[in-house]
Amino acid sequence: MARADARHANLSRSDPHTPSRPVRERPAAVPELDRLVHERLRLGILSALAMNDSLSFNDLKRLLKTTDGNLSVHARKLEEAQYVRCTKFFEGRVPRTEYQLTPAGRAALETYLDQMEQLIRATREG
């Protein structure tokens, strides 16, 4: 029994070959990211629209290398959140769908980018 206690005592000691890390008083605050923006394809849609006045459905599909269904689902979520504006019209007989970033979408993207920069800085400093 004494041997088992000695083995457990050895397990609880820190390894002398492992460098010690400074102990923080409190854990660093991690920003709460907007899950709507954080998803890869939705972030791509918002970023592409932030750099362009508007983009067609086909432009976004080509830029983001995604399928019609996938783009449609994610664009709809952003539209429901009023982050993007969707305009459907006909060009001759061809239906077209255009997307634009709304002021709310631009603000959400800027907030998200600020939070990611804060997280990156904290990670590098940590």
C-alpha positions in Angstrom: 0.0 0.0 0.0 2.9 2.4 0.8 4.2 1.7 -2.7 0.9 2.7 -4.3 0.9 5.9 -2.3 4.5 6.6 -3.4 3.6 6.1 -7.0 0.7 8.5 -6.7 2.9 11.0 -5.0 5.3 10.9 -7.9 2.5 11.4 -10.3 1.4 14.6 -8.6 4.8 16.2 -8.7 5.6 18.3 -11.7 8.1 17.0 -14.2 11.5 18.7 -13.6 12.1 18.6 -17.3 9.0 20.5 -18.2 9.4 24.3 -18.2 7.0 26.0 -15.8 4.5 28.5 -17.1 3.5 31.7 -15.4 0.2 31.3 -13.6 -2.4 33.9 -14.5 -4.7 35.4 -11.9 -7.8 35.2 -14.1 -8.3 33.5 -17.5 -8.1 35.8 -20.5 -11.5 36.9 -21.8 -12.4 35.3 -25.1 -14.8 37.4 -27.2 -18.2 35.9 -28.0 -18.1 35.5 -31.8 -21.3 36.0 -33.9 -22.0 32.4 -34.9 -23.9 33.6 -37.9 -20.8 35.4 -39.3 -18.3 32.8 -38.0 -19.4 30.0 -40.3 -16.9 29.7 -43.2 -19.3 30.2 -46.2 -21.3 33.0 -44.6 -18.0 34.8 -43.7 -17.0 34.4 -47.3 -20.3 35.9 -48.6 -20.0 38.9 -46.2 -16.3 39.4 -47.1 -16.9 39.3 -50.8 -19.8 41.7 -50.6 -17.8 44.1 -48.4 -15.3 44.4 -51.3 -18.0 44.8 -54.0 -21.1 47.0 -54.4 -23.1 43.9 -55.3 -22.5 40.4 -56.6 -24.8 38.0 -58.4 -25.6 34.5 -57.2 -23.4 33.0 -59.9 -20.5 35.4 -59.0 -20.7 34.3 -55.3 -21.0 30.7 -56.3 -17.9 30.9 -58.5 -15.8 33.0 -55.9 -16.7 30.7 -53.0 -16.5 27.5 -55.0 -19.7 26.1 -53.6 -22.9 24.5 -54.8 -26.2 26.3 -55.6 -28.0 24.6 -52.6 -25.2 25.4 -50.1 -24.9 29.1 -51.2 -28.7 29.5 -51.2 -29.1 28.2 -47.7 -26.3 30.4 -46.2 -27.4 33.5 -48.2 -30.9 33.0 -46.9 -29.7 32.9 -43.3 -27.8 36.2 -43.9 -30.8 37.7 -45.5 -33.1 36.7 -42.6 -30.6 38.4 -40.2 -30.8 41.5 -42.5 -27.0 41.3 -43.1 -27.5 41.1 -46.9 -30.2 42.3 -49.3 -31.3 40.0 -52.1 -32.8 41.5 -55.2 -34.4 39.2 -57.9 -35.1 40.4 -61.3 -35.1 39.4 -65.0 -32.4 40.4 -67.4 -34.3 39.8 -70.7 -35.7 36.3 -70.0 -32.9 35.3 -67.7 -33.7 35.4 -63.9 -30.9 37.1 -61.9 -30.3 37.3 -58.2 -28.1 40.1 -56.8 -26.8 40.4 -53.3 -25.7 43.6 -51.4 -24.2 44.0 -48.0 -26.5 46.0 -45.7 -25.3 48.5 -43.1 -26.2 45.9 -40.4 -24.1 43.3 -42.2 -21.1 45.6 -42.5 -21.3 46.4 -38.8 -21.6 42.7 -38.0 -18.6 41.9 -40.2 -16.5 44.7 -38.7 -17.4 43.6 -35.1 -16.4 40.0 -36.0 -13.1 41.1 -37.5 -12.3 43.3 -34.4 -13.1 40.3 -32.2 -10.9 38.0 -34.2 -8.0 40.5 -34.1 -8.4 40.7 -30.3 -8.3 36.9 -30.1 -5.2 36.8 -32.3 -3.4 39.4 -30.2 -4.4 37.6 -26.9 -3.1 34.3 -28.4 0.2 35.8 -29.5 0.7 37.5 -26.1 -0.4 34.4 -24.1 
